[in-house]
Amino acid sequence: CDAHSWMHGRMLVFAHPYFGVSNQSGAFEITGVPVGTHTVKVRHEVFGELEQTVTVKAGAATPVSFTFPAVKAGTD
């Protein structure tokens, strides 16, 4: 809204059903991913995007961890 310049919204559209939103601790889960090698991308509204290649195996969870680089206070 025009009353709060810091408020904004985003809509992301995917051509596939494989996406998730992190919880307050940053954890997320994407289920039903086919077996094989895939690229996982994460996006943060301030820190940008990171990506990793993961290999999904049948019947096993595939952990992935992302760490955004530190940003100096007062920079955007």
N, CA and C atoms as an extended XYZ file, in Angstrom:
228
Properties=species:S:1:pos:R:3:atomname:S:1:resname:S:1:resid:I:1 pbc="F F F"
N         0.827       -1.180        0.000 N   CYS     1
C         0.000        0.000        0.000 CA  CYS     1
C         0.874        1.247        0.000 C   CYS     1
N         0.312        2.373       -0.342 N   ASP     2
C         1.078        3.612       -0.392 CA  ASP     2
C         1.352        4.201        0.989 C   ASP     2
N         0.690        3.687        2.019 N   ALA     3
C         0.885        4.222        3.367 CA  ALA     3
C         2.134        3.654        4.035 C   ALA     3
N         2.561        2.474        3.621 N   HIS     4
C         3.718        1.816        4.237 CA  HIS     4
C         4.713        1.439        3.145 C   HIS     4
N         5.707        2.271        2.924 N   SER     5
C         6.652        2.039        1.824 CA  SER     5
C         7.485        0.774        2.001 C   SER     5
N         7.589        0.272        3.233 N   TRP     6
C         8.384       -0.927        3.485 CA  TRP     6
C         7.614       -2.209        3.200 C   TRP     6
N         6.320       -2.127        2.989 N   MET     7
C         5.514       -3.321        2.718 CA  MET     7
C         5.484       -3.594        1.221 C   MET     7
N         5.631       -4.869        0.876 N   HIS     8
C         5.522       -5.253       -0.521 CA  HIS     8
C         5.129       -6.730       -0.605 C   HIS     8
N         4.747       -7.149       -1.764 N   GLY     9
C         4.359       -8.544       -1.964 CA  GLY     9
C         4.972       -9.064       -3.243 C   GLY     9
N         5.060      -10.379       -3.342 N   ARG    10
C         5.608      -11.008       -4.532 CA  ARG    10
C         4.744      -12.203       -4.900 C   ARG    10
N         4.651      -12.452       -6.181 N   MET    11
C         3.984      -13.650       -6.659 CA  MET    11
C         4.967      -14.359       -7.583 C   MET    11
N         5.220      -15.624       -7.294 N   LEU    12
C         6.113      -16.421       -8.123 CA  LEU    12
C         5.293      -17.518       -8.783 C   LEU    12
N         5.482      -17.694      -10.073 N   VAL    13
C         4.746      -18.701      -10.830 CA  VAL    13
C         5.739      -19.738      -11.313 C   VAL    13
N         5.428      -20.997      -11.075 N   PHE    14
C         6.311      -22.092      -11.464 CA  PHE    14
C         5.624      -22.976      -12.495 C   PHE    14
N         6.411      -23.546      -13.387 N   ALA    15
C         5.881      -24.471      -14.396 CA  ALA    15
C         5.989      -25.908      -13.898 C   ALA    15
N         6.098      -26.086      -12.587 N   HIS    16
C         6.222      -27.407      -11.970 CA  HIS    16
C         5.694      -27.323      -10.537 C   HIS    16
N         5.428      -28.464       -9.904 N   PRO    17
C         4.886      -28.441       -8.532 CA  PRO    17
C         5.949      -28.523       -7.433 C   PRO    17
N         7.219      -28.351       -7.767 N   TYR    18
C         8.302      -28.579       -6.807 CA  TYR    18
C         8.821      -27.262       -6.243 C   TYR    18
N         8.183      -26.800       -5.177 N   PHE    19
C         8.606      -25.568       -4.525 CA  PHE    19
C         8.184      -25.628       -3.064 C   PHE    19
N         8.760      -24.782       -2.255 N   GLY    20
C         8.404      -24.714       -0.843 CA  GLY    20
C         8.678      -23.329       -0.304 C   GLY    20
N         8.127      -23.060        0.849 N   VAL    21
C         8.362      -21.805        1.561 CA  VAL    21
C         8.956      -22.175        2.904 C   VAL    21
N        10.020      -21.510        3.278 N   SER    22
C        10.683      -21.843        4.545 CA  SER    22
C         9.848      -21.412        5.741 C   SER    22
N        10.054      -22.115        6.853 N   ASN    23
C         9.395      -21.719        8.097 CA  ASN    23
C        10.260      -20.673        8.797 C   ASN    23
N         9.903      -20.299       10.013 N   GLN    24
C        10.629      -19.239       10.716 CA  GLN    24
C        12.068      -19.594       11.021 C   GLN    24
N        12.398      -20.882       11.087 N   SER    25
C        13.790      -21.272       11.331 CA  SER    25
C        14.554      -21.473       10.025 C   SER    25
N        13.882      -21.292        8.883 N   GLY    26
C        14.547      -21.414        7.591 CA  GLY    26
C        14.443      -22.793        6.963 C   GLY    26
N        13.791      -23.738        7.635 N   ALA    27
C        13.667      -25.096        7.104 CA  ALA    27
C        12.551      -25.167        6.065 C   ALA    27
N        12.748      -26.023        5.074 N   PHE    28
C        11.711      -26.233        4.061 CA  PHE    28
C        11.746      -27.692        3.618 C   PHE    28
N        10.664      -28.147        3.008 N   GLU    29
C        10.579      -29.504        2.491 CA  GLU    29
C         9.845      -29.466        1.162 C   GLU    29
N        10.394      -30.186        0.197 N   ILE    30
C         9.751      -30.313       -1.109 CA  ILE    30
C         9.537      -31.806       -1.328 C   ILE    30
N         8.289      -32.225       -1.453 N   THR    31
C         7.985      -33.653       -1.577 CA  THR    31
C         7.658      -34.031       -3.019 C   THR    31
N         7.787      -35.322       -3.303 N   GLY    32
C         7.411      -35.852       -4.607 CA  GLY    32
C         8.387      -35.565       -5.724 C   GLY    32
N         9.597      -35.172       -5.392 N   VAL    33
C        10.597      -34.866       -6.419 CA  VAL    33
C        11.061      -36.171       -7.070 C   VAL    33
N        11.088      -36.235       -8.391 N   PRO    34
C        11.517      -37.463       -9.059 CA  PRO    34
C        12.986      -37.792       -8.777 C   PRO    34
N        13.295      -39.075       -8.814 N   VAL    35
C        14.679      -39.530       -8.672 CA  VAL    35
C        15.502      -38.904       -9.792 C   VAL    35
N        16.725      -38.490       -9.458 N   GLY    36
C        17.618      -37.909      -10.464 CA  GLY    36
C        18.352      -36.707       -9.923 C   GLY    36
N        19.071      -36.042      -10.792 N   THR    37
C        19.849      -34.861      -10.416 CA  THR    37
C        19.058      -33.604      -10.785 C   THR    37
N        18.960      -32.699       -9.808 N   HIS    38
C        18.153      -31.490       -9.967 CA  HIS    38
C        18.909      -30.281       -9.424 C   HIS    38
N        18.532      -29.116       -9.902 N   THR    39
C        19.061      -27.861       -9.368 CA  THR    39
C        18.029      -27.279       -8.416 C   THR    39
N        18.466      -26.966       -7.195 N   VAL    40
C        17.599      -26.345       -6.192 CA  VAL    40
C        18.031      -24.887       -6.073 C   VAL    40
N        17.064      -23.985       -6.222 N   LYS    41
C        17.342      -22.553       -6.079 CA  LYS    41
C        16.540      -22.020       -4.903 C   LYS    41
N        17.164      -21.143       -4.141 N   VAL    42
C        16.463      -20.448       -3.072 CA  VAL    42
C        16.593      -18.947       -3.311 C   VAL    42
N        15.580      -18.220       -2.861 N   ARG    43
C        15.568      -16.780       -3.066 CA  ARG    43
C        15.200      -16.078       -1.772 C   ARG    43
N        15.940      -15.035       -1.471 N   HIS    44
C        15.655      -14.179       -0.324 CA  HIS    44
C        15.479      -12.764       -0.852 C   HIS    44
N        14.478      -12.061       -0.360 N   GLU    45
C        14.167      -10.745       -0.917 CA  GLU    45
C        15.282       -9.719       -0.740 C   GLU    45
N        16.156       -9.904        0.236 N   VAL    46
C        17.266       -8.974        0.442 CA  VAL    46
C        18.578       -9.567       -0.067 C   VAL    46
N        18.829      -10.839        0.211 N   PHE    47
C        20.127      -11.449       -0.062 CA  PHE    47
C        20.257      -12.057       -1.457 C   PHE    47
N        19.165      -12.146       -2.213 N   GLY    48
C        19.256      -12.643       -3.586 CA  GLY    48
C        19.007      -14.140       -3.702 C   GLY    48
N        19.652      -14.768       -4.695 N   GLU    49
C        19.445      -16.186       -4.985 CA  GLU    49
C        20.718      -16.997       -4.783 C   GLU    49
N        20.526      -18.248       -4.387 N   LEU    50
C        21.598      -19.245       -4.329 CA  LEU    50
C        21.062      -20.498       -4.995 C   LEU    50
N        21.954      -21.335       -5.510 N   GLU    51
C        21.509      -22.602       -6.077 CA  GLU    51
C        22.532      -23.696       -5.818 C   GLU    51
N        22.029      -24.934       -5.795 N   GLN    52
C        22.869      -26.122       -5.610 CA  GLN    52
C        22.312      -27.240       -6.470 C   GLN    52
N        23.176      -28.148       -6.886 N   THR    53
C        22.758      -29.346       -7.584 CA  THR    53
C        22.664      -30.467       -6.561 C   THR    53
N        21.558      -31.205       -6.576 N   VAL    54
C        21.356      -32.323       -5.645 CA  VAL    54
C        20.946      -33.559       -6.430 C   VAL    54
N        21.271      -34.720       -5.872 N   THR    55
C        20.854      -35.976       -6.471 CA  THR    55
C        19.857      -36.646       -5.547 C   THR    55
N        18.637      -36.837       -6.046 N   VAL    56
C        17.556      -37.451       -5.279 CA  VAL    56
C        17.576      -38.953       -5.548 C   VAL    56
N        17.591      -39.736       -4.460 N   LYS    57
C        17.577      -41.196       -4.570 CA  LYS    57
C        16.224      -41.720       -4.109 C   LYS    57
N        15.809      -42.842       -4.650 N   ALA    58
C        14.512      -43.439       -4.312 CA  ALA    58
C        14.436      -43.764       -2.829 C   ALA    58
N        13.350      -43.376       -2.195 N   GLY    59
C        13.078      -43.726       -0.802 CA  GLY    59
C        13.957      -43.049        0.228 C   GLY    59
N        14.701      -42.025       -0.148 N   ALA    60
C        15.600      -41.375        0.809 CA  ALA    60
C        15.397      -39.860        0.792 C   ALA    60
N        15.503      -39.251        1.957 N   ALA    61
C        15.485      -37.788        2.042 CA  ALA    61
C        16.804      -37.255        1.506 C   ALA    61
N        16.765      -36.102        0.895 N   THR    62
C        17.974      -35.478        0.352 CA  THR    62
C        18.172      -34.137        1.035 C   THR    62
N        19.010      -34.094        2.066 N   PRO    63
C        19.202      -32.813        2.762 CA  PRO    63
C        19.993      -31.833        1.895 C   PRO    63
N        19.641      -30.580        1.998 N   VAL    64
C        20.364      -29.506        1.320 CA  VAL    64
C        20.383      -28.311        2.272 C   VAL    64
N        21.493      -27.603        2.278 N   SER    65
C        21.627      -26.470        3.184 CA  SER    65
C        22.173      -25.276        2.415 C   SER    65
N        21.596      -24.121        2.652 N   PHE    66
C        22.043      -22.883        2.018 CA  PHE    66
C        22.449      -21.895        3.098 C   PHE    66
N        23.522      -21.142        2.850 N   THR    67
C        23.939      -20.075        3.753 CA  THR    67
C        24.212      -18.837        2.916 C   THR    67
N        23.456      -17.792        3.178 N   PHE    68
C        23.675      -16.545        2.466 CA  PHE    68
C        24.855      -15.823        3.096 C   PHE    68
N        25.671      -15.137        2.282 N   PRO    69
C        26.806      -14.398        2.836 CA  PRO    69
C        26.329      -13.254        3.719 C   PRO    69
N        27.131      -12.923        4.697 N   ALA    70
C        26.811      -11.810        5.603 CA  ALA    70
C        26.809      -10.496        4.821 C   ALA    70
N        25.957       -9.586        5.224 N   VAL    71
C        25.855       -8.275        4.596 CA  VAL    71
C        26.109       -7.230        5.668 C   VAL    71
N        26.910       -6.220        5.351 N   LYS    72
C        27.166       -5.147        6.303 CA  LYS    72
C        25.885       -4.432        6.667 C   LYS    72
N        25.745       -4.065        7.903 N   ALA    73
C        24.583       -3.309        8.363 CA  ALA    73
C        24.493       -2.000        7.586 C   ALA    73
N        23.273       -1.652        7.189 N   GLY    74
C        23.072       -0.401        6.495 CA  GLY    74
C        23.256       -0.482        4.984 C   GLY    74
N        23.531       -1.705        4.453 N   THR    75
C        23.658       -1.834        3.007 CA  THR    75
C        22.473       -2.621        2.479 C   THR    75
N        22.109       -2.387        1.256 N   ASP    76
C        20.997       -3.106        0.632 CA  ASP    76
C        21.503       -3.892       -0.547 C   ASP    76
